[in-house]
Amino acid sequence: MSTQAHRLSITQLASCDDCAVLRITGELDRGGEELFMGTLGACVDAGHRHLVLDTTALSFCDSRGLNCLLAMRWLLQRRGGKLLLAGAGRRLTELLSRTGSTELIPSHRTVGLALGELPESHRPVWPPATPAREA
């Protein structure tokens, strides 16, 4: 499943009861804020306490995008879950580092490594056996 607005696209790559893996493509800024929060909020409402965001195709993230990530991290933490990033590029890594957010939002080189931070019973099958769906 995939949704798109502005210059942001979100695609669900895999999921299980507790966790969803989503690919974030494009620009996470004011223009994509509503789509990002709405789509990820719907995942949380569906019962996913852990979200892994594949950010390899995220080309831009500003302070509004960072606020979205921090808000989602707060929501998941309140539900006993985690927000994990995978494949963060240089710019996103620098933004997280400059703002002291690296300790709040763990970042891993790959989705597989990010999923390894979760108990096995909370992880979806990775890599997925079925094609990606629009979120």
Helices and strands as residue ranges (DSSP letters): E 2-5, E 8-15, E 19-28, G 30-32, H 33-45, E 50-54, E 58-61, H 63-78, E 82-86, H 90-98, E 107-108, H 111-115, G 120-122, E 133-134
